[in-house]
Amino acid sequence: QEQFVESGGDLVQPGGSLRLSCVASGIAFSIYSMAWYRQAPGKSRDLVARITSGGGADYAESVKGRFTISRDNAKNTMYLQMNSLKPEDTAVYYCNKGRSQPGYWGQGTQVTVSS
């Protein structure tokens, strides 16, 4: 079965940076579009950034210009570089398939932006 393990979340001050990592298994990682999602308490899980198998990227308007998604297919790993963090970025961040219907979800990694 597909598995996703997220890491890198932390408590950071507004304006700070974090780099999240996602290790995927159980899927043909290199041929799938992948994405980062996030969910804040009481809110829906929303797509944050998506990357194609070839490296093209799309971003939610709220993070455009601040976040950068990337992938290393040799490591079955995806990354999210998060800069200029804002309190509204606080959420649990998840990785999963970006276009195919997500099935299994990992535990996510908590990002808290607070002074």
VMD Tcl script that draws the C-alpha trace (Angstrom):
set ca {
  {0.00 0.00 0.00}
  {1.07 3.54 -0.61}
  {2.68 5.35 2.29}
  {3.69 8.94 2.85}
  {5.92 10.13 5.66}
  {6.13 13.86 6.23}
  {8.74 15.62 8.32}
  {10.29 19.01 8.94}
  {7.47 20.84 10.63}
  {8.32 23.07 13.55}
  {7.45 26.18 15.49}
  {8.76 29.22 13.65}
  {8.37 32.98 13.94}
  {6.54 35.00 11.31}
  {8.87 35.70 8.42}
  {10.85 32.55 9.08}
  {11.48 29.55 6.88}
  {11.01 25.81 6.99}
  {11.75 22.96 4.63}
  {9.34 20.04 4.68}
  {10.15 16.59 3.34}
  {7.93 13.76 2.19}
  {9.12 10.23 1.55}
  {6.73 8.17 -0.53}
  {6.56 4.42 -1.01}
  {4.21 1.94 -2.61}
  {3.68 4.03 -5.72}
  {5.55 4.63 -8.95}
  {6.66 7.94 -7.54}
  {8.53 9.25 -10.54}
  {5.53 9.17 -12.88}
  {2.99 10.79 -10.56}
  {2.18 14.38 -10.01}
  {2.58 15.00 -6.30}
  {1.31 17.67 -3.98}
  {1.44 19.21 -0.56}
  {-1.80 19.77 1.30}
  {-2.52 21.44 4.60}
  {-5.28 21.44 7.15}
  {-5.79 23.91 9.95}
  {-8.07 23.11 12.91}
  {-11.70 23.33 11.91}
  {-10.86 23.80 8.26}
  {-10.76 21.61 5.18}
  {-7.65 20.01 3.79}
  {-6.52 22.21 0.93}
  {-3.98 21.82 -1.82}
  {-0.95 24.04 -1.27}
  {1.39 23.16 -4.09}
  {1.56 20.55 -6.82}
  {4.43 19.31 -8.93}
  {4.30 17.24 -12.09}
  {6.55 14.33 -12.90}
  {8.60 16.71 -15.01}
  {8.94 19.35 -12.32}
  {6.32 21.87 -13.34}
  {4.60 23.45 -10.38}
  {1.33 25.06 -9.38}
  {0.65 26.89 -6.14}
  {-2.30 28.05 -4.16}
  {-2.63 31.80 -4.47}
  {-2.04 32.22 -0.76}
  {1.48 30.78 -0.95}
  {2.56 31.84 -4.40}
  {5.91 33.57 -4.33}
  {6.72 32.27 -0.86}
  {6.74 28.48 -1.21}
  {8.68 26.30 -3.61}
  {7.88 22.67 -4.28}
  {10.49 20.26 -5.60}
  {11.13 16.55 -5.91}
  {13.98 14.07 -6.03}
  {12.74 11.02 -7.85}
  {15.86 9.02 -7.04}
  {14.95 9.33 -3.37}
  {11.17 9.08 -3.78}
  {11.11 12.35 -1.91}
  {9.29 15.63 -2.30}
  {10.09 18.91 -0.59}
  {8.39 22.14 0.26}
  {10.57 25.15 0.92}
  {8.51 27.63 2.89}
  {9.73 31.21 3.21}
  {8.22 34.37 4.63}
  {5.93 32.30 6.78}
  {2.76 33.85 8.14}
  {0.56 32.84 11.07}
  {-2.12 31.77 8.60}
  {0.27 29.12 7.30}
  {-0.17 27.28 10.58}
  {-1.53 23.82 9.80}
  {-0.71 20.17 9.54}
  {0.98 19.61 6.21}
  {0.48 16.40 4.25}
  {1.85 15.02 1.02}
  {0.03 12.81 -1.44}
  {-0.69 12.34 -5.10}
  {-1.39 15.60 -6.82}
  {-3.91 14.67 -9.47}
  {-4.93 11.08 -8.92}
  {-7.44 10.66 -6.13}
  {-5.57 10.44 -2.82}
  {-6.14 7.22 -0.95}
  {-3.99 6.76 2.11}
  {-2.74 9.71 4.12}
  {0.26 9.96 6.37}
  {0.37 11.56 9.80}
  {1.40 14.93 8.45}
  {3.81 17.36 10.02}
  {2.79 20.30 12.16}
  {3.83 23.79 11.12}
  {3.17 26.52 13.64}
  {3.95 30.13 12.82}
  {3.77 32.30 15.89}
  {5.68 35.00 17.70}
}
mol new
graphics top color blue
foreach p $ca { graphics top sphere $p radius 0.5 }
foreach p [lrange $ca 0 end-1] q [lrange $ca 1 end] { graphics top cylinder $p $q radius 0.2 }
display resetview
